[in-house]
Amino acid sequence: MRHIAITALILLATSMHAQVPHWALHPRYSSIEMLGNGYYVVSSNGKFGMMDAKEKEIVPLKYDKISPFRTNAAVLYNNGRFAGYMSDKGHVKEFPEGQYEVAEQPSFYDGHLLVSNINGYFYLRASDDQVIGPFTGGMPFCEGYAVVKVPKNQKKVLGGDFTIQLLSAKTGKLERLNLGDYDVDDVDFMSSVSFGKCIIVLKKRFHEYDLNKGTLTPIHTDGNIANKKSRVMANDRPVIINSNEKGFDIQFKAGQMTFDPLMRLSSIHFAGQEKKAVAIPEEIKEEKTSFLASKAFPGNDLLGLKYKDKEILTAQFEKVQQLWNNDAIVMKGGKYGVVTVDPRATCRFVLNDNMAIGFEHKTAITNIKAVCPPYMKPSLMLLSSEDENCHINIDTRKENTNVETAVLTYQCSLNIPEEIGLDKSSTSTKFALNYDGLKFTTNTIPFDTWYVNNYTVQLMKHSIEGSALNAEILVNNNSQNGRNFFRDVTIEAEDSVVCHVTKITEEMYSARFYGWKNGIVRFSVDITEDGCPTLSYARSIAVGTGKKTTQPAEEAPATSQAKIKRKAPKSKPVVKEKKVFVPN
């Protein structure tokens, strides 16, 4: 099969390389979320936890819910209530039930989670498990800053006076802003930071604050900062913030501003003018460059997998939920698991120890090996033939593992190819590997082969008697294994010469030739083993000018080289119906 790249086929090397997909997580789970760093959030029997790619439990499956990961952290819940948080590497920080409740935005932003209790609002920082607060109120962090309501009296956090300020995620402290002639007590409203800027209302007057430059710019309906009458002014103090289905809005004397759920400015509408949309930064997502770039493909209502546009697993999954990096979330048997591919490893399929195969008879006995990475267990491997002309003897299974490879070996028998000659030619056979319940795609293994001529044909003696040429021919089988295979020996004369053949023994044949018209009798000795091509030995015997004589003819060569002789397949004889009469 294939992994990162399939090696070129070398016909003299009877092997094939294939990529190695295997289970990172066996299909045992109700749901799986990839975190992209070798960890997976999984659920089973209504409980959530975390596993690594070796199926080691990193976080026990004991939580009722785990929120999606944002900035490398997720929120944990039990009994419908906040139970703590977890990093994408498995670090868990738990809190007693009821200690905190998650605020309006139940996710981490810039590594901070906004929570609350009877003592106020707090930010839980996942990087070092710090708790920042208490505050009278707050918004999620955006671009490293969070809008917070800072209590003036720590004894009256939720019920007392407060100022509106910016909290820095980097320092965990309040950011000092350049407010010019104003101070923090003059701040009536502050939006979240977007593209390094935020909206600040100071004594009912709207401003744009640039955090990078530290500048405060008044907002005008006509853009003319010299026109005091066009300044944007709030209707009330404090500024009234209204909730809507898309976030928040603020009405001012000359129009309206809208904000998204994170309190980032999304539009401004001045009375008598068209509404102006304001761009909001998109959430930065981790790049998901994937080796598994191809989609799953259909087959018999099931799905398989491709890797770098090469099929690696046959159709066997009910669903393929997600492809990411070297991983694929799949459903098999109604449960989800993760198939992964090692881009640095391949399985190698070796036939006949990488040597060409010479067929002496109808079948050649050889071996097939699956040579895989050492972390694969031979006990979980199963090699099957996908070719009707190849049979694996399962009783010959052998397993071997060392520091470099895991090897599964079988003895197999190959049927002689239909097209084969005495010279080397190329053919192939097919095998498929099943590992740990995953069926790899079929691998075609090319190999060189030829038909081994184990026969010699000898003319023992010949003579002319009247009108007949008598010849005795010896057919020897020199096969090293000494086995006697069924064979058919025929002797055919050329040039309309009549030939009668008598079989004396399995090796010895007597032939009588009649009606030759010139000084040479030409004939062939054809030897055909069952299921094998015909070996044809061309022979000739000099018999003079054609005058009939009882003198011995000229001595002929004792042996000759064979050639493959292709014959049209014999038609099956027609079986006549026999009638059987049964007496009454």
Protein Blocks (a to p, Z undefined) as FASTA:
>chain_A
ZZfbccdddfklccddddddddfbdcfbfbdcdehnopacddeehiacdddfkopafbdc
fbfbdcddeehiacddeehiafbdcdfeopacdddehkaccdfblcdeehiacdddfkbc
cdddfklopaedddfbdcddeehiacddddfblklmmlmccddddddfklopacdddehj
acfklpmbdcddeehiacddeehiacdddfklopacdddfklpaklmklpccdfbdcddd
dddfklpadddfkbccdddfkopafbdcdehiacdddddddddddddddfklbccddeeh
iacddeehiafbdcfbfbdfbgchjbccddeehiacdddddfkbccdddehhhpacddfb
lbdcddddddddfkbcfklgccddfbfkbccdfklgccdddfkbccddddddddddfbdc
fbdcdddddddddeehiacdddddddddddddfbdcddfbdcdehjbccdddddddfbfk
lpacddddddddeehiacddddfblmbccdddehiabfbdcdddddddehiacddddddd
debjopacfbdcddddfbdcddddddddddddddddddddddZZ
